[in-house]
């Protein structure tokens, strides 16, 4: 069974309410039990204190410190003043259960326990309270203002006089506290529950307004859209709100877009097929026109051949000059590149010299660090020697320390030897660095000299290039004189050639148009295949 979000929140709210009120009721009963237990414990302690007071007077009578009648009168006066609240007190009777003290009810003094309380309570005390000092509990019923209530009481018996002490457990006070706590808890729980209900109501309302529908329904719609299923999509902005409404609007827009694309794809496919057919027909016509122009060009070329032989010698001379010119230009460029490379090499050599110089400086720094290490090794050796001397003074007890001192001295000696070797190697490295700097400086000077020589060579080749250019100009003038004889024939040949070029361009455009129309048709087919994935 599917439950919507609102129903789920209502069920959660009801469960929470039941749990909260159940906890309040259970808490109230726990408070009542605690109050009853504490009340009984408190009364037992008070009763025990009163019993101990009577026991003290009994002991004084036994020891002869007090007269028995005086002690009993003193005990009655003490118990008569022993009221610990407005409605609770310790009562006391003699061995016959005749009241001797009742602080809040002095009118019952001298009356029997049976006439004031009940015969059942008296029988219970006499039958169960047989051991002095034992505390018992019993119940009896009292009727006041036509209301009968059960009263729980406790009692104890003194050891020597067999007097009875007791008090009633105030159930009414416990019940009133229980009812007040329960009522207060229920009221607070109702207010809290009502507040939580309002909060949940507005939260669920805002949640539903934001989503617009149940999350499972929204996920189902999104899943159908992701699979391309756009059937049964009918978005109406005044019916659907929130995310669900926006999703339906999006799906409706996608559906309309796919429908429009489908229509345009069909039209595009038909247009591309018509365009491909027309381009194919035009391509055939252009090829026939190019064949006719080719025949005319062949006839014109036969006329040009006879005149062309006159200009061959001039053209060959011009070509030779052109080759020399190109070779000179290439040589100039090569020399220029070589000059640039040599300058770059000189700069790199200079940079390497700086790096080696920096290396020399750093090796000197390492030398200073080695001096520090050598100083530390000397100090360690000196400390080890002092430790060995102290160990020798200590005798047998310092033998282990002497071994350690020897090991430390040996380690310091090895450190000094290693430091000396490293210092020698660094000195050699510094000498090699100085030699490298000198050698690099020499190479840098040589590179600058080579660069200057390449500049001179470049200037020489440039002079050759200018001379060859003059020769080429003279050959061009000779060729121009020969070409004047071809003017008439070349004009006709040029006209045919231009027409042929235009025809070739048109043929190429037509061929490209045909291919593009075919490609457009393929794209239309692919688009149709893609659109067909959507179910409208």
C-alpha positions as CSV (number, residue, x, y, z in Angstrom):
1,X,0.0,0.0,0.0
2,X,1.4,3.3,-1.1
3,X,1.2,6.2,1.4
4,X,1.8,9.8,0.4
5,X,4.1,12.1,2.3
6,X,1.3,13.9,4.2
7,X,-0.1,10.5,5.5
8,X,3.4,9.4,6.6
9,X,4.0,12.6,8.5
10,X,0.5,12.3,10.2
11,X,1.4,8.7,11.3
12,X,4.7,9.9,12.6
13,X,3.0,12.7,14.5
14,X,0.5,10.4,16.1
15,X,3.2,7.9,17.1
16,X,5.2,10.8,18.6
17,X,2.1,12.1,20.4
18,X,1.3,8.6,21.9
19,X,4.9,8.1,22.9
20,X,5.1,11.6,24.5
21,X,1.9,11.2,26.5
22,X,2.8,7.7,27.5
23,X,6.1,8.9,28.8
24,X,4.3,11.7,30.7
25,X,1.9,9.2,32.4
26,X,4.8,6.7,33.2
27,X,6.8,9.6,34.6
28,X,3.9,10.6,36.8
29,X,3.5,7.1,38.2
30,X,7.2,6.9,38.8
31,X,7.0,10.2,40.7
32,X,4.1,8.8,42.7
33,X,6.0,5.6,43.5
34,X,9.1,7.7,44.5
35,X,7.0,10.0,46.7
36,X,5.3,7.0,48.4
37,X,8.7,5.3,49.0
38,X,10.3,8.5,50.2
39,X,7.4,9.2,52.5
40,X,7.4,5.8,54.1
41,X,11.2,6.0,54.5
42,X,10.9,9.4,56.0
43,X,8.2,8.3,58.5
44,X,10.3,5.2,59.4
45,X,13.3,7.4,60.2
46,X,11.1,9.8,62.3
47,X,9.5,6.8,64.0
48,X,12.9,5.3,64.7
49,X,14.2,8.6,66.2
50,X,11.1,8.8,68.4
51,X,11.6,5.1,69.5
52,X,15.2,5.8,70.3
53,X,14.2,8.8,72.4
54,X,11.8,6.5,74.4
55,X,14.5,3.9,74.6
56,X,16.9,6.4,76.1
57,X,14.4,7.3,78.8
58,X,13.9,3.5,79.4
59,X,17.6,3.0,79.9
60,X,17.8,5.9,82.3
61,X,15.0,4.3,84.3
62,X,16.8,0.9,84.3
63,X,20.1,2.6,85.3
64,X,18.3,4.5,88.1
65,X,18.9,7.9,86.8
66,X,15.2,8.7,86.5
67,X,12.1,7.6,88.2
68,X,9.8,5.5,86.0
69,X,6.7,7.7,86.4
70,X,8.7,10.8,85.8
71,X,10.4,9.3,82.8
72,X,7.0,8.2,81.3
73,X,5.6,11.7,81.9
74,X,8.6,13.3,80.3
75,X,8.2,10.9,77.3
76,X,4.5,11.8,76.9
77,X,5.4,15.5,77.0
78,X,8.2,15.0,74.4
79,X,5.9,13.0,72.1
80,X,3.1,15.5,72.5
81,X,5.4,18.2,71.1
82,X,6.8,16.0,68.3
83,X,4.7,17.4,65.4
84,X,6.7,17.6,62.1
85,X,4.1,19.1,59.8
86,X,0.7,20.7,59.7
87,X,-1.1,17.3,59.4
88,X,1.4,14.7,60.4
89,X,2.7,13.7,63.8
90,X,3.9,10.7,65.9
91,X,1.3,9.3,68.2
92,X,2.1,7.2,71.3
93,X,0.0,4.7,73.3
94,X,0.7,2.6,76.4
95,X,0.9,-1.1,76.4
96,X,-3.0,-1.3,76.3
97,X,-3.2,1.0,73.3
98,X,-4.5,4.0,75.1
99,X,-3.3,7.3,73.6
100,X,-0.6,9.1,75.6
101,X,0.4,11.7,73.0
102,X,-1.2,13.1,69.9
103,X,0.3,16.5,69.0
104,X,-2.4,17.6,66.5
105,X,-5.3,15.8,68.2
106,X,-4.9,16.3,71.9
107,X,-8.6,15.5,72.4
108,X,-8.0,11.8,71.8
109,X,-5.4,11.5,74.7
110,X,-6.8,9.0,77.2
111,X,-9.0,7.3,74.6
112,X,-8.5,3.8,73.2
113,X,-6.9,3.1,69.9
114,X,-9.8,1.0,68.8
115,X,-12.4,3.8,69.4
116,X,-10.4,6.3,67.4
117,X,-9.0,4.2,64.6
118,X,-10.6,0.8,64.1
119,X,-10.8,-2.6,65.6
120,X,-9.1,-4.1,62.5
121,X,-6.1,-1.8,62.9
122,X,-5.8,-2.7,66.6
123,X,-6.0,-6.4,65.9
124,X,-3.3,-6.0,63.1
125,X,-0.9,-4.2,65.5
126,X,-1.4,-6.7,68.3
127,X,-1.0,-9.8,66.0
128,X,2.0,-8.5,64.0
129,X,3.9,-6.2,66.3
130,X,5.3,-8.8,68.7
131,X,9.0,-7.9,68.5
132,X,10.2,-4.7,70.1
133,X,11.9,-2.3,67.6
134,X,10.1,-4.0,64.6
135,X,8.4,-1.5,62.2
136,X,5.2,-2.8,60.6
137,X,2.8,-1.2,58.1
138,X,-1.0,-1.6,58.1
139,X,-4.0,0.0,56.5
140,X,-7.3,1.2,57.8
141,X,-10.2,3.2,56.5
142,X,-11.5,6.6,57.7
143,X,-14.7,8.4,56.7
144,X,-14.7,12.2,56.7
145,X,-17.5,14.3,55.1
146,X,-19.0,11.1,53.6
147,X,-15.7,10.2,51.9
148,X,-14.1,7.0,52.9
149,X,-10.3,6.8,52.2
150,X,-7.7,4.2,52.9
151,X,-4.9,5.3,55.2
152,X,-1.6,3.5,55.3
153,X,0.1,3.6,58.7
154,X,3.3,2.4,60.4
155,X,3.9,1.4,64.0
156,X,6.7,0.3,66.3
157,X,6.9,-1.1,69.9
158,X,9.3,0.0,72.6
159,X,11.5,-2.6,74.3
160,X,10.8,-2.3,78.0
161,X,7.5,-0.3,78.5
162,X,5.8,-2.0,75.5
163,X,4.5,1.3,74.4
164,X,3.4,1.8,70.8
165,X,4.5,4.6,68.5
166,X,3.0,5.2,65.1
167,X,2.0,7.6,62.3
168,X,-0.1,7.6,59.2
169,X,1.2,7.8,55.7
170,X,-0.6,10.7,54.0
171,X,-1.8,9.2,50.8
172,X,-3.9,12.3,50.0
173,X,-0.7,14.4,49.8
174,X,0.9,11.8,47.5
175,X,-2.2,11.6,45.4
176,X,-2.5,15.4,45.1
177,X,1.1,15.7,44.1
178,X,0.7,12.8,41.6
179,X,-2.4,14.4,40.1
180,X,-0.8,17.9,39.9
181,X,2.3,16.5,38.3
182,X,0.2,14.4,35.8
183,X,-2.1,17.4,35.0
184,X,0.9,19.7,34.6
185,X,2.7,17.1,32.4
186,X,-0.4,16.6,30.2
187,X,-0.9,20.3,29.8
188,X,2.7,20.9,28.9
189,X,2.7,17.8,26.7
190,X,-0.5,19.1,25.0
191,X,1.1,22.5,24.4
192,X,4.3,21.0,23.1
193,X,2.4,18.5,21.0
194,X,0.2,21.3,19.6
195,X,3.3,23.4,18.8
196,X,5.0,20.5,17.1
197,X,1.8,19.8,15.2
198,X,1.7,23.3,13.9
199,X,5.4,23.2,13.0
200,X,4.9,19.9,11.2
201,X,1.8,21.2,9.5
202,X,3.5,24.2,8.1
203,X,6.7,22.3,7.3
204,X,4.8,19.6,5.4
205,X,2.7,22.2,3.7
206,X,5.9,24.1,2.6
207,X,7.5,20.7,1.7
208,X,4.5,19.7,-0.4
209,X,4.3,23.2,-2.0
210,X,8.0,23.0,-2.9
211,X,7.9,19.5,-4.3
212,X,4.4,19.7,-5.7
213,X,3.8,16.0,-5.4
214,X,5.0,12.8,-3.7
215,X,8.7,12.2,-4.2
216,X,8.1,8.7,-5.7
217,X,5.7,10.3,-8.3
218,X,8.4,12.9,-9.1
219,X,11.1,10.2,-9.4
220,X,8.8,8.1,-11.7
221,X,8.3,11.1,-14.0
222,X,12.0,11.9,-14.1
223,X,12.8,8.2,-14.8
224,X,10.3,8.2,-17.7
225,X,11.8,11.4,-19.1
226,X,15.3,10.0,-18.9
227,X,14.1,6.9,-20.9
228,X,12.6,9.2,-23.5
229,X,9.0,8.3,-22.6
230,X,7.1,11.6,-23.0
231,X,3.6,10.0,-23.2
232,X,0.9,11.0,-20.8
233,X,2.7,14.3,-20.2
234,X,0.2,17.1,-19.8
235,X,1.6,20.0,-17.7
236,X,-0.9,22.6,-16.6
237,X,0.6,25.5,-14.6
238,X,-2.6,26.1,-12.5
239,X,-2.8,22.5,-11.5
240,X,0.8,21.6,-10.6
241,X,3.1,23.6,-8.5
242,X,6.6,23.4,-7.1
243,X,9.3,21.1,-8.5
244,X,6.8,18.6,-9.9
245,X,5.1,21.4,-11.9
246,X,8.4,22.6,-13.3
247,X,9.4,19.1,-14.2
248,X,6.1,18.6,-16.1
249,X,6.6,21.9,-17.8
250,X,10.1,20.9,-18.8
251,X,8.8,17.6,-20.1
252,X,6.0,19.3,-22.0
253,X,8.6,21.7,-23.6
254,X,10.9,18.8,-24.5
255,X,7.9,17.0,-26.0
256,X,7.0,20.1,-28.1
257,X,10.7,20.6,-29.0
258,X,11.0,16.9,-30.1
259,X,7.8,17.2,-32.1
260,X,9.1,20.3,-33.9
261,X,12.5,18.7,-34.5
262,X,10.8,15.6,-35.9
263,X,8.8,17.8,-38.4
264,X,11.8,19.8,-39.4
265,X,13.8,16.7,-39.8
266,X,11.3,15.3,-42.3
267,X,11.3,18.5,-44.3
268,X,15.1,18.7,-44.2
269,X,15.4,15.1,-45.4
270,X,13.1,15.8,-48.4
271,X,14.9,19.1,-49.2
272,X,18.3,17.4,-49.1
273,X,17.2,14.7,-51.4
274,X,15.8,17.2,-54.0
275,X,19.0,19.3,-53.7
276,X,21.2,16.2,-54.2
277,X,19.3,15.3,-57.3
278,X,19.6,18.8,-58.8
279,X,23.3,19.0,-58.0
280,X,23.9,15.7,-59.7
281,X,22.2,16.9,-62.9
282,X,24.1,20.2,-62.8
283,X,27.4,18.3,-62.3
284,X,26.8,16.2,-65.5
285,X,26.2,19.4,-67.5
286,X,29.3,21.1,-66.2
287,X,31.5,18.1,-67.1
288,X,30.2,18.2,-70.7
289,X,31.0,22.0,-70.8
290,X,34.5,21.4,-69.5
291,X,35.1,18.7,-72.2
292,X,34.2,21.3,-75.0
293,X,36.5,23.9,-73.4
294,X,39.3,21.4,-73.3
295,X,39.1,20.7,-77.0
296,X,39.3,24.5,-77.7
297,X,42.3,24.8,-75.4
298,X,44.1,22.0,-77.3
299,X,43.6,23.8,-80.6
300,X,44.9,27.1,-79.1
301,X,47.9,25.3,-77.6
302,X,49.0,24.0,-81.0
303,X,49.2,27.7,-82.2
304,X,51.2,28.7,-79.1
305,X,53.8,25.9,-79.5
306,X,55.3,27.4,-82.6
307,X,55.7,30.8,-80.9
308,X,56.8,29.2,-77.6
309,X,60.0,27.8,-79.0
310,X,61.2,31.3,-79.7
311,X,61.0,32.2,-76.0
312,X,62.5,29.0,-74.6
313,X,66.1,30.2,-74.7
314,X,65.2,33.4,-72.9
315,X,63.1,31.6,-70.3
316,X,65.9,29.0,-69.7
317,X,68.4,31.8,-69.0
318,X,65.9,33.5,-66.7
319,X,65.2,30.3,-64.9
320,X,69.0,29.7,-64.3
321,X,69.3,33.2,-62.9
322,X,66.3,32.6,-60.7
323,X,67.9,29.3,-59.4
324,X,71.1,31.2,-58.6
325,X,69.1,33.9,-56.9
326,X,67.1,31.4,-54.8
327,X,70.4,29.6,-53.9
328,X,71.9,32.9,-52.8
329,X,68.8,33.8,-50.7
330,X,68.9,30.4,-49.0
331,X,72.6,30.8,-48.3
332,X,71.9,34.2,-46.7
333,X,69.2,32.8,-44.6
334,X,71.4,29.9,-43.5
335,X,74.2,32.2,-42.6
336,X,71.8,34.4,-40.7
337,X,70.5,31.4,-38.8
338,X,74.0,30.3,-38.0
339,X,74.9,33.8,-36.7
340,X,71.8,33.7,-34.5
341,X,72.7,30.2,-33.2
342,X,76.3,31.3,-32.5
343,X,75.1,34.3,-30.5
344,X,72.7,32.0,-28.6
345,X,75.6,29.6,-28.0
346,X,77.7,32.5,-26.7
347,X,75.0,33.5,-24.3
348,X,74.5,29.9,-23.2
349,X,78.2,29.5,-22.6
350,X,78.1,32.7,-20.5
351,X,75.2,31.3,-18.5
352,X,77.1,28.1,-17.9
353,X,80.1,30.1,-16.7
354,X,77.8,31.9,-14.2
355,X,76.4,28.5,-13.0
356,X,80.0,27.1,-12.5
357,X,81.0,30.3,-10.7
358,X,77.9,29.9,-8.4
359,X,79.0,26.3,-7.9
360,X,82.4,27.5,-6.9
361,X,80.9,29.9,-4.3
362,X,78.7,27.1,-2.9
363,X,81.6,24.7,-2.6
364,X,83.4,27.4,-0.6
365,X,80.2,27.5,1.6
366,X,80.5,23.8,1.9
367,X,84.1,24.2,3.0
368,X,83.0,26.6,5.8
369,X,80.4,24.0,6.9
370,X,83.1,21.3,6.9
371,X,85.1,23.6,9.2
372,X,82.2,23.6,11.6
373,X,81.9,19.8,11.4
374,X,85.7,19.5,11.9
375,X,85.4,21.8,15.0
376,X,82.5,19.7,16.3
377,X,84.6,16.5,15.8
378,X,87.5,18.0,17.7
379,X,85.2,19.0,20.5
380,X,83.6,15.5,20.5
381,X,87.1,13.9,20.6
382,X,88.1,16.2,23.5
383,X,84.8,15.3,25.4
384,X,85.4,11.6,24.7
385,X,89.0,12.0,26.1
386,X,87.7,13.7,29.2
387,X,85.0,11.0,29.6
388,X,87.7,8.3,29.3
389,X,89.8,10.0,32.0
390,X,86.7,10.2,34.3
391,X,85.9,6.5,33.6
392,X,89.5,5.6,34.5
393,X,89.1,7.5,37.8
394,X,85.8,5.6,38.4
395,X,87.6,2.3,38.2
396,X,85.6,-0.8,37.7
397,X,82.2,1.0,37.8
398,X,83.3,3.3,35.0
399,X,84.4,0.5,32.6
400,X,81.2,0.5,30.6
401,X,81.4,4.3,30.3
402,X,85.0,4.0,29.2
403,X,84.0,1.7,26.4
404,X,81.4,4.2,25.2
405,X,84.0,7.0,25.4
406,X,86.4,4.9,23.2
407,X,83.6,4.4,20.7
408,X,82.8,8.1,20.7
409,X,86.5,9.0,20.3
410,X,86.7,6.5,17.4
411,X,83.6,8.0,15.8
412,X,85.1,11.5,16.2
413,X,88.3,10.4,14.6
414,X,86.4,8.9,11.7
415,X,84.5,12.1,11.3
416,X,87.7,14.1,11.2
417,X,89.2,11.7,8.6
418,X,86.0,11.9,6.5
419,X,85.9,15.7,6.8
420,X,89.5,15.9,5.6
421,X,88.7,13.7,2.6
422,X,85.6,15.8,1.8
423,X,87.7,19.0,2.2
424,X,90.3,17.7,-0.3
425,X,87.6,16.7,-2.8
426,X,85.9,20.1,-2.5
427,X,89.3,21.8,-3.1
428,X,89.8,19.7,-6.2
429,X,86.2,20.6,-7.2
430,X,86.9,24.3,-6.7
431,X,90.0,24.0,-8.9
432,X,88.1,22.3,-11.6
433,X,85.3,24.9,-11.4
434,X,87.9,27.7,-11.9
435,X,89.3,25.8,-14.9
436,X,85.8,25.4,-16.3
437,X,85.0,29.1,-15.9
438,X,88.2,30.0,-17.7
439,X,87.5,27.4,-20.5
440,X,83.9,28.6,-20.9
441,X,85.1,32.2,-21.1
442,X,87.5,31.2,-23.9
443,X,84.7,29.4,-25.7
444,X,82.4,32.4,-25.4
445,X,85.1,34.6,-27.0
446,X,85.5,32.1,-29.8
447,X,81.8,32.0,-30.4
448,X,81.6,35.8,-30.6
449,X,84.5,35.8,-33.2
450,X,82.7,33.1,-35.3
451,X,79.5,35.2,-35.1
452,X,81.4,38.3,-36.4
453,X,82.9,36.2,-39.3
454,X,79.4,34.9,-40.2
455,X,78.2,38.5,-40.5
456,X,81.0,39.3,-42.9
457,X,80.2,36.2,-44.9
458,X,76.5,37.2,-45.0
459,X,77.4,40.6,-46.4
460,X,79.5,38.9,-49.2
461,X,76.7,36.6,-50.2
462,X,74.3,39.6,-50.2
463,X,76.5,41.3,-52.8
464,X,76.4,38.1,-54.9
465,X,72.6,38.1,-54.5
466,X,72.3,41.7,-55.8
467,X,74.5,40.8,-58.9
468,X,72.3,37.8,-59.7
469,X,69.2,40.0,-59.3
470,X,70.6,42.4,-62.0
471,X,71.3,39.4,-64.3
472,X,67.7,38.1,-63.7
473,X,66.3,41.6,-64.6
474,X,68.2,41.6,-67.9
475,X,66.9,38.1,-68.7
476,X,63.4,39.2,-67.9
477,X,63.7,42.1,-70.4
478,X,64.9,39.6,-73.1
479,X,62.0,37.3,-72.2
480,X,59.5,40.2,-72.4
481,X,60.6,41.1,-75.9
482,X,60.0,37.5,-76.9
483,X,56.6,37.4,-75.2
484,X,55.3,40.4,-77.2
485,X,55.1,38.0,-80.1
486,X,52.7,35.8,-78.2
487,X,50.3,38.6,-77.3
488,X,47.6,37.9,-79.8
489,X,47.7,34.1,-79.4
490,X,48.0,34.4,-75.6
491,X,45.0,36.6,-75.4
492,X,42.8,34.0,-77.1
493,X,44.4,31.2,-75.0
494,X,44.0,33.3,-71.8
495,X,40.3,33.8,-72.6
496,X,39.8,30.1,-73.1
497,X,41.8,29.4,-70.0
498,X,39.7,31.8,-67.9
499,X,36.5,30.2,-69.1
500,X,38.0,26.8,-68.3
501,X,39.0,27.9,-64.8
502,X,35.5,29.3,-64.1
503,X,34.0,26.1,-65.5
504,X,36.2,24.0,-63.2
505,X,35.3,26.2,-60.2
506,X,31.6,25.8,-61.0
507,X,32.1,22.1,-61.4
508,X,33.9,21.9,-58.1
509,X,31.2,23.9,-56.4
510,X,28.5,21.7,-57.9
511,X,30.4,18.6,-56.8
512,X,30.8,20.0,-53.3
513,X,27.1,21.0,-53.2
514,X,26.2,17.4,-54.2
515,X,28.4,16.0,-51.4
516,X,27.1,18.4,-48.8
517,X,23.5,17.6,-49.8
518,X,24.2,13.9,-49.4
519,X,25.9,14.6,-46.0
520,X,22.9,16.8,-45.1
521,X,20.6,13.9,-46.0
522,X,22.7,11.5,-43.8
523,X,22.5,14.0,-40.9
524,X,18.7,14.3,-41.3
525,X,18.5,10.5,-41.2
526,X,20.6,10.4,-38.0
527,X,18.5,13.1,-36.5
528,X,15.4,11.2,-37.3
529,X,16.9,8.1,-35.6
530,X,17.7,10.1,-32.5
531,X,14.3,11.7,-32.3
532,X,12.7,8.3,-32.8
533,X,14.0,7.4,-29.3
534,X,11.4,9.6,-27.7
535,X,7.9,8.4,-27.3
536,X,5.4,11.2,-27.9
